[in-house]
Amino acid sequence: MRIATVNVNGIRAAARKGMGQWMTDSAPDILLLQEVRADERIAAGLLEGYTAATWPCRIKGRAGVSIAVREGGPAAIGELRHGVAPPGAQEPDVDSGRWLEADLALADGSALTVISAYLHSGQLGTEKMDQKYAHLDLVDARMAALLQAAQQGGPQVLMAGDLNVVRSERDIKNWKPNHNRIAGVMDEEIAHLESWFSSGWVDVSRALVGPDAQGPYTWWSQRGKAFDNDAGWRIDYQVATPALASRATGLRIDRAPDYASRWSDHAPLVIEYDGA
């Protein structure tokens, strides 16, 4: 099964710039989208050949996540869950459209839970950074609960998306000038991700390419010559429970051949899972 995740930087703009052709060429069985910035009807209309569920942000023009499964493919969408707020609580508007879970029924009769996640980018010294850390605290608790459920016989889980945090100097071209100076490269942020991986979750990209490989990058700033110089960041992840991660056989980053060909500032992260 082929699973792709990508921050589309606005699905309408991405569709105008060539996302549809990428979908045809790449043909993912499961497609996880972030920063959709559109409602359910618009997103569904732009995901031809897929059955999609979308959770838009309550703040118009912000965030929004989708989960789409290929029609006639090996998965079907079942129950949906929105957000990481505790039961009975509603997430703040700024946190809506950032975490969508779907239980998928697979063709072999098994189940898989997938999550499209878009974590805050943050900005040091502002309210945005407080919002990022508050959301990360809730995500930590949800990740712990999901892992425990999988360990107790529940469905395997894949959480994927734009997490807006690198893990180390191997995940960003310019580590030294950014480390502990800019959001996404702060030790406090990194500690949240590392707590997941120390508890048992697997960073599938890192597991496939090896601990010493640089990148592969998935995001490049629109400014300057970042894309041309491959001055990128690895901030898009597929994070899996161990049994699912062990079935990952290969990955690719569908990086555009040149700056003008890009339909998003992110490139899709595509991973193949054997027997899934």
N, C-alpha and C positions, 0 to 999 in steps of 0.2 A: 504494500500500500504506500502510495506517495502522499506525503503531507507537506504542505507549503505554508509558510507564514510570511506576511509582509505588511508593513505600514504603508498604506497607499497614499497618504498625504492628501486626502480628499478623493473619494471614489469617482466623482463626476469628472474631475480633472484627469485622474489616472485613465479613465475610460477614453477620454478625448485624445490622450497622448499615446495610446497603444496597449493598455493593459489587456484588452480582449484578445489580441493576437498572442500575447504571452500566455494567457490561459489556454488557448488552443494548442500552442506549441508545447507547453509544459504538462498540461493535463493532470493536475493534481487530483487525487481522489478526495482529499479533505483540504480545504482552503481556509485559513484563519487570517482575518484582516483586522487592522487597527487604523485609527484615525480616519474612519469612514466618512464622518461629517455629513451624514445623510440619514433620512428616516428609512424604515423597513421597506416601504414600497419602492422608493428610488433605488436602494441597494439591490433589492431582488431583481428589478428590471435590468440592472447592469451586470448581473451575474448569470448570463444566459447559459443554460445547460446545467445549472446547479440549483439545488434547493437550499435556501439560505435563511438563517435567523440572524437578526440584527438587534442590538441594543443601542439606540442613539443616546447621546448625552442630552440631559435636560437643558443644558445651555446650548442654544442653537449655534451650529458652526464649530463645535468643539468635539474632540474625542470621537466616540462611537466605535463599537467592535462588532464583527460579524463572524459567523461560522457557516461555511457552505460545504455541502457534500455533492459530489458529481452524480447527476441523475443516471441511473443504471449502474452505478458503481457499487463498491463493496460495503457501503455504510448508509445508514438512515438515521435522521435526527429524531431523538425521543424527547425526554424531559429536559427542560431548560431551567437554569438558575441564574439569577442576575445579581452580580455584586458580591462583596465580601463583608458587608455589614452584619453584625450579629442578628440572629432571628428576631423579628419584630421591630427592627430598626431600619430606617431608610438612610441610605448613604447621602451625604451632602451632594448637592447638584454637581459640584466640581468633580466628584468621584464617580458620577454616573457615566455609563457608556465606556467603562474601563475593564470590566471583568464579566465575561459571559461563559457559563459552563453548559455543555450539552452532553447528555448520555446518548451514545451512538450504539445502535444495533448493527453488528457486523454480519456479513454473509455466512460466516462459519458458525453463527449462533452465539458467539461471545459478545461481550459488551466492552466499550471503551469510553471513558470520560475525556472530553477534550475541552480546553479552555483557551479562549482568545483574550489575551491580557494586554492592556496598554497602561503602563505605569507613568506617573507624572515625570516630566523632564526636570522640573524644579529650577530654581534660581537662587543662588546663595544670598542670604541677607534679606529675603522677601517672604511674604506669606506663602508663596508657591512652594518654597522649600519645606515649610511646616506642613503643608498639605501632602507633600510627597512622603515625608516621614510618617505622618499619621496613617496614610494609606498603606505604606509598607508594613506597619505594625499589624494591620488587619490581614494583609496578605500572608504574613508569617503564620498567623494563627490558622488561616484557611489551608495553607500548604501542609501544616502539621496534621490537621484533621484528615485531609485527603490521603496523605501517605499512610496514616494509621489505618484508614478504612481499606486501602489496597493491601496492606500487610495482613489484614484480618480476613482476606478472601473476597473483597470487593473488586470492582473493575480496576484495571490498570488505568493510569491517568497520564495525559500529556497536557502540560501548560506551556503555551507558546505565545510569543508576541514581542513587542517592543518594550523592553524593560528599562531602557534609559539609564543603565548602569553597566560599566565595564567591570571585569573581575580583576584584571592585572595589567601589567605593561605589555602582555602578549595580545591584548584586546584593543589597543589604541596605538596609532602610529606615533603620536607625540605625547608620550607618557609624562615625562619630567615637567614640561611647562604647564600641564593640566592637573597633575595629581595633587589633590587637596587644595585646589584653587578654583575648580569649576564643578558645577553640578554634574553628576554622572561619573565622577572620578574621585569622590570623597570616600575616605576609609569607612565612615559611618554607613554610607549607602552599601558599599561593597560587603560589609559585615552581614547585612540582611541576606544577600544572596548566598554568601558562604555558609550561613546557618542552615540553609536548605540542603546544600550539597553535603555538609558534614552529617546531616541527619539521615541521608540515604537517597535523596533525589539525585538525578544524573543530568549533567549538562551535556546533551547528546553531541553537539558540535565538537566540544572539547574532547569528549571521549573518542570520537572518530578520527580527528586530525592529530591527536596526541598533545601531551602537556606542554611541549616546547615549541609548537608551531605558532607562528605569528598570524593572528587573525583566525579564520578569514573574516574580513570586515563586511559589514552589512549596511552601514550608513556613512555618507560623506556630506559634509556641509555644502550648502549651495554657494557659499562665499569663496572667492578666490579660485585657486586651482586645486582644491582639495580632491575632487574626483580625478582629475587628470594626473595628479601626483600620488594617487591612492593613499592619501592621508585620511584614513577612515577609522571608524570605531566598530567594534563588535558589540552591538547592543540588542540585537534580535536573537532570540533563543528558542530552542525546543528543550523543555525540561521534563524529564520522564521518570516514572517509577522504574526501579531496576529491571524488572522482567521485560517491560516494554523496551527500555533502552538497549537491552541485550540483543534485540532483534533488529536494531538499526544497522544497515549494511553500507550506506554511503550517503554523502551529501554533496550538494553543489550550491553555489551562490549565483543566481541568475543576474549577474552584473551586466548592465547595458554596455555595448561596445564603445560608446562614446557619450560625452555629456549631453549632446543634443538628442540622443535616443532615449534618455531616461524618462520614465513616466511617474517616478517618485524619487525622493531623495534617499530612499531605502531600496535595497535589492532583495528579492525574495530569497528566503532560506528554505531549501527543498531537501527533505530527507526521505530516503526509502527505508521501509520496515518490512522485513521478511516474515511471511506467515501471518501478517497482521491484516 
